[in-house]
Amino acid sequence: MLTLYDVPLGSRLLLGTARYPSPAVLAEAVKASATEVVTVSLRRESAGERAGQGFWSIVRELGVRVLPNTAGCHSVKEAVTTAHMAREVFGGTWLKLEVIGDGDTLQPDVFALVEAARVLCAEGFDVFPYTTEDPTVAERLCAAGCRVLMPWGSPIGSGRGLNNLFGLKALRARFPEVPLVIDAGIGVPSHAAQALELGFDAVLINTAISQAADPARMARAFAQAVVAGWEAHQAGPMEPREMAVPSTPIVGTALLR
Amino acid sequence: MRATVIGAGVAGLACALELAERGASVEVLERSAQLGAGSCSWFAGGMLAPWCERVHAPPLIVALGDEGFAWWSEKYPAIVRRGTLVLAHARDGAELSQFARRTEHYEWLDAAGIAALEPDLAGRFERGLYFKGEAHIDPRAALAALAERLGSLGGTIRFATEADSAAAQDGRRVIDCTGLAARSVLTDLRGVKGEMLHVRAPDLTLTRPVRVLHPRTPVYVVPREAGHYMIGATMIESDQASGITARAMLELLGAAYALHPAFGEGEILEIGTGVRPAFPDNLPRLVQRGGTLYVNGLFRHGFLAAPALARRAAAFVLEGREAPEVMR
């Protein structure tokens, strides 16, 4: 079973809540996905004190664990302030930490990320850092106190799947004990299945579901893919070979002309 | 039949007019001191674009919106029916393909086709979608036209008048069109903040609404009178219309500037924010509660859906005819 910060979870699929056609469609997708964790962005929705109350209460009523995130933050200070706000609004200590380095590509600023993670871990947050596949950064995040890492598959919203397979595999091999959740870039269920097949512990999906023509149905597809990928990983996939290997012996079969 | 409509936004005025045209004696109570003030209708884009809206709304919005063309043409003859142009910059080409896959009633345009429709956009975009049948109106002029028409039918609007919508108003039928203010009764209403700008860019001529797709900050530009454009609109889960953020303004202006650099020389005439009332499915509803009929949840489809909702509200109030598609 997947355990994130000592919380056991029945599903290896985490959902983002942004850019759904409506909160009602979001609720359907969450139900269809059987996810137990949704992430919600505070920053854009909170222009004033408690201004996003309507949407937040919808998210709370989904009946799943909320992982507030710091999407859109560009500095340590912003991320820390947003984290404090998240704790006030949603209670709890979970926090998905995003510190964006480039507004265009939404690439994480790993330097600020490590610093913000250090501050927030020390304050008692359970930090889920959105990072790259860089193993040195991962090392620093763990040293800062993170016990879960969220490496990207490819840039946010790109739907390109796992861009750097070699790097991601190396990260998995290097941190066998740390739960690794692929965050960002997953476009279709086969990408999610691939991530789980490679031994990643879970995937977080937003755009691929929220922007699908039928989000609930796509959520169900992802739920199935995640189960398939994890089962395949546990079952021990065969090693690919260069040559064809007949599955039935040739010796002794009748020769047909 | 005597009816009181509460709220003089587009939903309230459309309902009042439908009732008055069917012979009811109608008065409209409006909290603010003048037409449009305090109403999110004042800040609307005024696009009658049901087929474009299909990209993120269910077919009901198309059906309701489709009824609006004839209604507005009759009530507001200044309606402009020149279609909608949907564009994306080359790097966002995937957005355009996805938009096309989810919608109908458009034709693909190449660079020459775009230039033929809007000469000032010549050489700026390679591909676009043209929704020929769509239209746009100036929401402020349209509200005034509805109010005037209502007056000519004997209806009255009392400004600066608070109304307790729950109280039975001495035998009058009450239709509450107060948007987010009805939240104490319609508890699943929420606000979706929108921010917009009015810019005068006299060097630029656009004759129809232009939507520029972008994965994070899609914008639309709607022409008003000569050289004057409305640029909108953000969608933020928030109940408070408190001012525009610098980021939102930057994004709106950046997108407009990328559409055409002439916006860079434009003069900012107005910055506006409003809060759209929305139910969880972002679809409008008629809700009968106590003696009051609530017409609410028009979200970003106020001018688009108000005529169809007003008709159904009037039919329900005057004839008891139910409209199951909006009375869920």
Interface residues (C-beta under 8 A of the other chain):
Chain A: P21 S22 P23 A24 V25 A27 R44 E45 S46 A47 G48 A51 G52 Q53 G54 F55 W56 I58 G157 Q211 A213
Chain B: H56 A57 P58 Q98 R101 R102 L189 R190 G191 K193 P215 R216 I236 E237 S238 D239 Q240 S242 T245 A278 F279 P280 D281 N282 L283
